[in-house]
Amino acid sequence: MVVLVTGSSGFIGTNLCKYLKSKLGWSVWGVDINPPQVLDDLDVFLQLDLSNKYFLDEMLQCCDGKFDYVFHLAAQTSGRVSEEDPSLDISSNCIGVAQIVKFCELKGEMLGHFPKLIFTSSMAVYGESQLPFTENGALNPSSTYGVSKIFGEKMASKYRAVGGDYCIARLFNCYGPYQDMNNDKQGMLSIFMEQAIRNKKFKVTGSLERTRDFVYVDDVVTILANSDFLKQKYTTINVCSGIEITVRELIEKIGAKYNLAGDSLIVDQLGGHAGDMNRSLGDNTRLKKLMPSQSMVSLDEGLTRFMRHLNG
């Protein structure tokens, strides 16, 4: 298989490229505005900006062969940042996905082979909808980021009109190796891990009773690359654990890993921010039916693996 991964230098992209190359032996092309974190997991890397008006010309010039799959991961992924600067989501998420869909369309027309598009959406599309979030449930995003992901899903469905095939994976709160530990506006769990390591205390933006559904990155990439998922047509699937945990419980778990408990567990609560979801819990019935043998890494085990990676 020959595949293209956009956002290949990002957190999930780095893990996905490693899995596709090392575990499956596929030929992996990566494209990202930033240099790769692990170059050995890529056969070809293109440092390009998906939102640039010359992106399509550059891609078509560089990529003369066919791709079996195009995994579109590239995006601005912080709900908080999307409210502070919505233009980032318009350029990175909306223009980016529109250009990738157009690239797939043009490749299909040129070669008579439309690459299958795998689009990573987000639980942010659900917003404050009824729990648990189901794939057929209402979409009620509370952030610009969530809106941009709905746009991406619509662009993926547009690809069907020209003969292209696609799958949509709505990712919940992912965490694990290669996450940006210096970014304090993206990735709740990684933010708290970094605070525990560096400051020995936690600064929490918003209520401690907010909830999230966490999924370890190894589970994410094995699901995205699963043959039963890839052979589905026009499918949307929640990639989640189906387990809801409060921010308070998460901090206690992370604190315990770093010997921060009782009086040594210091939590400073700050004000909330626009676009933040109160509760998040995914329904993974469709996932379990599609992949009955797929086991999910528990949060406790995921934290242990993440710590092991950070410790080198």
C-alpha positions as CSV (number, residue, x, y, z in Angstrom):
1,M,0.0,0.0,0.0
2,V,1.1,3.6,-0.7
3,V,-0.4,6.2,1.5
4,L,-0.3,9.9,2.2
5,V,-0.6,11.3,5.7
6,T,-1.2,15.0,6.2
7,G,-0.2,16.4,9.5
8,S,2.5,13.7,9.6
9,S,4.6,15.7,12.0
10,G,1.9,16.1,14.6
11,F,1.1,14.0,17.6
12,I,-1.2,11.5,16.0
13,G,0.4,11.7,12.6
14,T,3.8,10.7,14.0
15,N,2.3,7.7,15.7
16,L,0.3,6.7,12.6
17,C,3.2,6.9,10.2
18,K,5.3,4.8,12.6
19,Y,2.6,2.1,12.7
20,L,1.9,2.1,9.0
21,K,5.6,1.9,8.1
22,S,7.0,-0.3,10.9
23,K,4.0,-2.6,11.6
24,L,2.3,-2.9,8.2
25,G,5.3,-2.2,5.9
26,W,3.4,0.3,3.8
27,S,5.0,3.1,1.8
28,V,4.3,6.3,3.7
29,W,4.4,9.8,2.3
30,G,4.0,12.6,4.8
31,V,3.1,16.3,4.3
32,D,3.2,18.9,7.0
33,I,4.1,22.5,7.5
34,N,6.6,21.4,10.2
35,P,9.5,19.0,9.9
36,P,8.9,15.4,11.0
37,Q,9.5,14.3,14.6
38,V,10.7,10.9,13.3
39,L,12.0,11.0,9.8
40,D,12.7,7.2,9.5
41,D,9.0,6.4,9.5
42,L,8.5,8.2,6.2
43,D,9.5,7.2,2.7
44,V,8.9,10.7,1.4
45,F,8.3,13.9,3.3
46,L,7.0,17.2,1.8
47,Q,7.2,20.3,3.9
48,L,4.2,22.2,2.6
49,D,1.4,24.4,3.9
50,L,-2.0,22.9,3.1
51,S,-3.7,26.3,3.2
52,N,-1.3,27.9,0.7
53,K,-2.8,28.7,-2.7
54,Y,0.1,26.9,-4.4
55,F,-0.4,23.7,-2.4
56,L,-2.3,21.8,-5.1
57,D,0.3,22.7,-7.8
58,E,3.2,21.6,-5.6
59,M,1.5,18.4,-4.6
60,L,0.6,17.4,-8.1
61,Q,4.1,18.1,-9.3
62,C,5.7,16.0,-6.5
63,C,3.2,13.1,-6.5
64,D,2.9,11.5,-9.9
65,G,1.9,8.1,-8.7
66,K,-1.2,6.8,-7.0
67,F,-2.2,6.7,-3.4
68,D,-4.3,3.9,-2.0
69,Y,-5.3,5.9,1.1
70,V,-5.1,9.6,2.1
71,F,-5.2,10.1,5.9
72,H,-6.1,13.7,6.5
73,L,-5.0,14.6,10.0
74,A,-3.6,18.1,9.5
75,A,-5.5,20.6,11.6
76,Q,-5.5,23.3,14.3
77,T,-6.9,21.2,17.1
78,S,-7.5,23.4,20.1
79,G,-11.0,24.6,20.9
80,R,-9.6,27.4,23.1
81,V,-7.3,28.6,20.3
82,S,-10.2,28.4,17.8
83,E,-12.1,31.0,19.9
84,E,-9.1,33.2,20.4
85,D,-8.2,33.3,16.7
86,P,-10.9,31.7,14.5
87,S,-8.9,32.6,11.3
88,L,-6.5,29.7,12.2
89,D,-9.4,27.2,11.9
90,I,-10.6,28.7,8.6
91,S,-7.1,28.5,7.0
92,S,-5.8,25.3,8.6
93,N,-8.9,23.3,8.9
94,C,-11.4,24.5,6.3
95,I,-9.0,25.5,3.5
96,G,-6.8,22.6,4.3
97,V,-9.5,19.9,4.0
98,A,-10.9,21.6,0.8
99,Q,-7.5,21.4,-0.8
100,I,-6.9,17.8,0.1
101,V,-10.3,16.7,-1.2
102,K,-9.5,18.6,-4.4
103,F,-6.2,16.8,-4.6
104,C,-7.9,13.5,-4.3
105,E,-10.4,14.4,-7.0
106,L,-7.7,15.5,-9.4
107,K,-5.6,12.4,-8.7
108,G,-8.6,10.3,-9.4
109,E,-9.4,12.1,-12.7
110,M,-5.7,11.9,-13.8
111,L,-5.0,8.2,-12.9
112,G,-8.5,6.7,-13.0
113,H,-8.0,5.7,-9.3
114,F,-9.5,7.7,-6.5
115,P,-7.6,7.3,-3.3
116,K,-9.7,6.5,-0.3
117,L,-10.0,9.5,2.1
118,I,-9.8,8.9,5.8
119,F,-10.8,12.1,7.6
120,T,-10.1,12.6,11.3
121,S,-13.0,14.6,12.8
122,S,-13.5,15.3,16.5
123,M,-15.9,14.8,19.4
124,A,-16.1,18.6,19.3
125,V,-18.8,18.3,16.6
126,Y,-21.2,17.2,19.2
127,G,-20.8,20.1,21.6
128,E,-23.4,20.1,24.3
129,S,-25.6,17.4,22.7
130,Q,-27.2,14.6,24.6
131,L,-24.9,12.0,26.2
132,P,-23.6,9.6,25.2
133,F,-22.7,11.0,21.8
134,T,-23.7,8.7,19.0
135,E,-22.7,8.9,15.3
136,N,-26.3,9.6,14.3
137,G,-26.9,12.1,17.1
138,A,-27.3,15.9,16.9
139,L,-24.3,18.0,16.0
140,N,-24.2,21.1,18.2
141,P,-20.6,22.4,18.4
142,S,-19.7,25.0,21.0
143,S,-16.4,26.0,19.4
144,T,-15.2,27.3,16.0
145,Y,-13.0,24.2,16.0
146,G,-16.1,21.9,16.2
147,V,-17.7,23.9,13.3
148,S,-14.6,23.5,11.2
149,K,-14.7,19.8,11.7
150,I,-18.3,19.6,10.5
151,F,-17.1,21.5,7.4
152,G,-14.4,18.8,6.9
153,E,-17.0,16.1,7.2
154,K,-19.2,17.8,4.6
155,M,-16.1,18.1,2.3
156,A,-15.5,14.4,2.7
157,S,-19.1,13.6,1.7
158,K,-18.7,15.9,-1.3
159,Y,-15.9,13.6,-2.5
160,R,-18.5,10.9,-3.0
161,A,-20.1,12.9,-5.7
162,V,-17.2,12.4,-8.0
163,G,-16.7,8.7,-7.3
164,G,-14.4,9.0,-4.3
165,D,-14.8,6.9,-1.1
166,Y,-14.2,8.0,2.5
167,C,-14.4,7.1,6.1
168,I,-14.7,9.6,9.0
169,A,-13.2,9.0,12.4
170,R,-14.5,11.2,15.2
171,L,-11.6,11.2,17.7
172,F,-12.3,11.9,21.4
173,N,-9.6,13.1,23.8
174,C,-6.4,11.4,22.5
175,Y,-3.1,11.3,24.5
176,G,0.2,9.6,24.4
177,P,3.8,9.7,23.0
178,Y,4.9,12.6,20.7
179,Q,2.3,15.0,22.1
180,D,3.5,18.6,22.4
181,M,4.2,18.9,26.2
182,N,5.0,22.6,25.8
183,N,1.5,23.5,24.5
184,D,-0.6,24.7,27.4
185,K,-3.7,25.2,25.2
186,Q,-4.1,21.8,23.6
187,G,-4.5,18.4,25.1
188,M,-6.0,18.4,28.6
189,L,-4.2,15.3,29.8
190,S,-0.8,16.2,28.5
191,I,-1.1,19.7,30.0
192,F,-1.8,18.2,33.4
193,M,1.1,15.7,33.0
194,E,3.5,18.6,32.2
195,Q,2.2,20.6,35.2
196,A,2.8,17.6,37.5
197,I,6.3,17.1,36.2
198,R,7.4,20.7,36.1
199,N,5.4,22.6,38.7
200,K,4.2,19.8,41.1
201,K,0.8,21.5,41.1
202,F,-2.2,21.8,38.7
203,K,-3.8,24.9,37.2
204,V,-7.2,24.1,35.9
205,T,-9.2,26.2,33.5
206,G,-12.8,25.6,34.2
207,S,-14.8,23.3,36.4
208,L,-13.3,20.2,38.0
209,E,-16.6,18.4,37.3
210,R,-16.2,18.6,33.5
211,T,-15.8,15.2,32.0
212,R,-13.9,13.7,29.1
213,D,-13.6,10.4,27.3
214,F,-9.9,9.6,26.9
215,V,-8.4,7.3,24.3
216,Y,-4.7,6.2,24.1
217,V,-3.0,7.0,20.8
218,D,-2.0,3.4,20.1
219,D,-5.7,2.6,20.0
220,V,-6.3,5.5,17.7
221,V,-3.8,4.4,15.1
222,T,-4.7,0.7,15.1
223,I,-8.3,1.6,14.5
224,L,-7.5,4.1,11.7
225,A,-5.3,1.4,10.0
226,N,-7.7,-1.5,10.7
227,S,-8.7,-3.3,7.5
228,D,-12.3,-3.7,8.7
229,F,-12.5,0.1,9.2
230,L,-10.7,0.9,5.9
231,K,-13.0,-1.3,3.8
232,Q,-16.1,0.5,5.0
233,K,-17.8,2.9,2.6
234,Y,-19.0,6.4,3.6
235,T,-18.7,5.5,7.3
236,T,-18.5,7.7,10.4
237,I,-17.3,6.1,13.6
238,N,-16.6,7.4,17.2
239,V,-13.0,6.5,18.3
240,C,-13.5,6.6,22.0
241,S,-13.3,4.5,25.2
242,G,-16.9,4.9,26.2
243,I,-15.8,5.8,29.7
244,E,-16.5,9.2,31.2
245,I,-14.0,10.7,33.8
246,T,-14.1,14.0,35.6
247,V,-11.3,16.5,35.5
248,R,-11.0,16.0,39.3
249,E,-10.6,12.3,38.9
250,L,-8.0,12.7,36.1
251,I,-5.9,15.1,38.2
252,E,-6.0,12.6,41.1
253,K,-4.8,9.8,38.8
254,I,-2.0,11.9,37.4
255,G,-1.1,13.2,40.9
256,A,-0.9,9.6,42.2
257,K,1.6,8.7,39.4
258,Y,3.9,11.5,40.5
259,N,3.4,11.1,44.3
260,L,1.2,14.1,44.5
261,A,-1.7,13.3,46.9
262,G,-3.3,14.7,50.0
263,D,-1.8,18.0,51.0
264,S,0.7,17.8,48.2
265,L,-2.0,17.7,45.6
266,I,-2.4,21.4,44.9
267,V,-5.0,22.6,42.4
268,D,-5.5,26.2,41.4
269,Q,-8.9,26.8,39.6
270,L,-8.9,29.4,37.0
271,G,-11.9,30.9,35.0
272,G,-13.3,29.0,32.1
273,H,-12.9,29.9,28.4
274,A,-15.3,30.1,25.4
275,G,-15.7,27.0,23.4
276,D,-15.0,24.6,26.2
277,M,-17.3,21.5,26.5
278,N,-18.8,20.7,29.8
279,R,-19.2,16.9,29.4
280,S,-18.0,14.4,26.8
281,L,-18.8,10.7,26.5
282,G,-18.8,8.7,23.3
283,D,-21.0,5.8,22.4
284,N,-18.6,3.1,20.9
285,T,-21.2,0.6,20.0
286,R,-20.5,0.9,16.3
287,L,-16.7,0.6,16.9
288,K,-17.1,-2.6,19.0
289,K,-19.5,-4.1,16.4
290,L,-17.1,-3.3,13.5
291,M,-13.9,-4.4,15.4
292,P,-15.0,-6.8,18.1
293,S,-11.4,-7.9,18.9
294,Q,-10.2,-4.3,19.4
295,S,-9.3,-3.9,23.1
296,M,-8.8,-0.4,24.5
297,V,-5.9,0.6,26.7
298,S,-7.2,1.6,30.1
299,L,-6.5,5.1,31.4
300,D,-4.3,3.8,34.1
301,E,-2.2,1.7,31.7
302,G,-2.1,4.6,29.2
303,L,-0.8,7.0,31.8
304,T,1.9,4.4,32.7
305,R,3.0,4.0,29.1
306,F,2.9,7.8,28.5
307,M,5.1,8.3,31.6
308,R,7.5,5.6,30.4
309,H,7.9,7.4,27.0
310,L,8.5,10.8,28.7
311,N,11.1,9.3,30.9
312,G,13.0,8.0,27.9
